[in-house]
Amino acid sequence: MKTRINHIAIDQHGQFYHNLGPHPRKALLARLGRKHADKQYVDRDGKVYHTGYVIGGLWLTLFKITPFERAR
């Protein structure tokens, strides 16, 4: 069974954006009624990581949702 990739985003105000699907940038732009997004980065351990997007003044951090599965 193939698992569908899904994402959520949280902005700097604590607002959640659920069910962004496999293409979160496209989904966020559509929901916010915008056409442009800048990438958001964070420096950690001497490396730079892409963590989300800045769209219309909102700093949106992305998270990938993975299904919980545990063998019995």
Long-range contacts (C-beta under 8 A, 24 or more apart in sequence): 3-66, 3-67, 5-64, 6-64, 6-65, 7-62, 7-63, 7-64, 7-65, 8-62, 8-63, 8-65, 9-52, 9-53, 9-60, 9-61, 9-62, 9-63, 10-60, 10-61, 10-63, 11-58, 11-59, 11-60, 11-61, 12-58, 12-59, 13-58, 17-60, 20-62, 24-53, 24-62, 25-53, 28-53, 28-55, 28-60, 29-55, 32-56, 32-58
